[in-house]
Amino acid sequence: MNAYQIYTSALIACGLASLVMAFWAGRMNIERLPKWESLPRNRNIAVVLVFLCLLWCVPQAKPIVWDWMLPWLYPLAIAFTILGFFFLDYLFSRAIGGFFILLTYYFVHEAFTFHTPIIALFAIMCWVLAIMGLFFSGKPHLCRDFIRKLAKSSRIRYTATTYFIVYGLMCLTLGIIHAFRG
């Protein structure tokens, strides 16, 4: 699989995941709140996402670390995953925030590389996701507060649902365009 196929597959997968997020956000209400309110603190689900995000960071770190650190990058990813599991609170919130940031970096970079149509609008939609990721990583309790707002405020729920529908359809459409183009 080459980089173009990975990008196309990632766009389609992200589009489907965004539509699932839209469905989840649209159905959030007060009755479902107790089930989902504890998600930002869930360590068991988060540890997998943390490990995958740290593995994703290793190739990004290789050009900027000293030569003596190169063999330590993968063991450090494992060690930091374990340390995060035991010592970080709101681990899922931090992990999903980091994932949103990494995903945005990847999509915007590859969109320029592969000349994605409507790149300006796509980059803006990606940056919205990255900003949300920055908030969730920097102040992880905001993920819990966001879930509470989704349940209590119909305006926030409709806004989030609309964003994820538009973003999901955009990713799916661009993925399909790239699949037929490539």
ABEGO torsion letter per residue (X at the ends): XBAAAAAAAAAAAAAAAAAAAAAAAAABBAAAAAAAAAAAABAAAAAAAAAAAAAAAAAAAAAABBAAAAAAAAAAAAAAAAAAAAABBGAAAAAAAAAAAAAAAAAAAAAAAAGBBGAAAAAAAAAAAAAAAAAAAABAAAAAAAAAAAAABAAAAAAAAAAAAAAAAAAAAAAAAAAAAX
